[in-house]
Amino acid sequence: MNQIIESARIKGNLILTEIESKQVLSEAGISVVETKLAESERAAVSLAEAMGYPVVLKISSPDITHKSDVNGVRVGIKTKEEVSQVFGEIIAAAKAKFPQANIEGVSVQRMARPGVEVIIGMTKDPQFGPVLMFGLGGIFVELLKDVSFRIVPLTRYDAHTMIKEIRGYALLNGFRGSEPASIEALEEMLLKISDFVDKHPEIKEMDLNPAFAYKDGATAVDARIVLEK
């Protein structure tokens, strides 16, 4: 069992934080945007200065699953003064909405370069076991519900066809002059996630939303892992 997952289970935490989820995925060879925890305003400024602007700040708490519910995500932060201000605002907003929540601090990550937003998820079907989902991410997943599914473990053919069968495939293939995404990189990401899920039955759910697809690769910008009881 992965050390981070084992530690979370010992503590009774069934939902890994974004930072923990990304560490677990990174150890499995899946590309993620580096994210670090700042427990203080000073630490947040130091991390932002080291990473380079612009940065993204997010609330970090095992008790707050949907960060946007507490205005806990701020993007495009360009100065250390703004980091200081936003750090305090995010912590205050989270405490006001969830006073009993265990707030670890604020996560800091450099803003990823724009790409095609996709979502990769995993749930467990009572009959078939782990099932992977792929589709367009961001607002598209809620608006269009344009997703495909395959049972774990995936073959390369499975990964290829589940990408091609979504209605939004044209966006990945370069729509009206936009830069095409690397389908091969997305296939590799799906295969690595399939292999990871297959080896870790203690995982109940997983979301990479969004992941950004580029012409030269793909990387997860946000991630969430839920463990079995």
Stockholm file with secondary structure:
# STOCKHOLM 1.0

chainA/1-229         MNQIIESARIKGNLILTEIESKQVLSEAGISVVETKLAESERAAVSLAEAMGYPVVLKISSPDITHKSDVNGVRVGIKTKEEVSQVFGEIIAAAKAKFPQANIEGVSVQRMARPGVEVIIGMTKDPQFGPVLMFGLGGIFVELLKDVSFRIVPLTRYDAHTMIKEIRGYALLNGFRGSEPASIEALEEMLLKISDFVDKHPEIKEMDLNPAFAYKDGATAVDARIVLEK
#=GR chainA/1-229 SS CCHHHHHHHHHTCCBCCHHHHHHHHHHTTCCBCCEEEESSHHHHHHHHHHHCSSEEEEEECTTCSCGGGGTCEEEEECSHHHHHHHHHHHHHHHHHHCTTSCCCEEEEEECCCCCEEEEEEEEEETTTEEEEEEEECTHHHHHTCCEEEEESSCCHHHHHHHHHTSTTHHHHTCSTTCCCCCHHHHHHHHHHHHHHHHHCTTEEEEEEEEEEEETTEEEESSCEEEECC
#=GC SS_cons         CCHHHHHHHHHTCCBCCHHHHHHHHHHTTCCBCCEEEESSHHHHHHHHHHHCSSEEEEEECTTCSCGGGGTCEEEEECSHHHHHHHHHHHHHHHHHHCTTSCCCEEEEEECCCCCEEEEEEEEEETTTEEEEEEEECTHHHHHTCCEEEEESSCCHHHHHHHHHTSTTHHHHTCSTTCCCCCHHHHHHHHHHHHHHHHHCTTEEEEEEEEEEEETTEEEESSCEEEECC
//
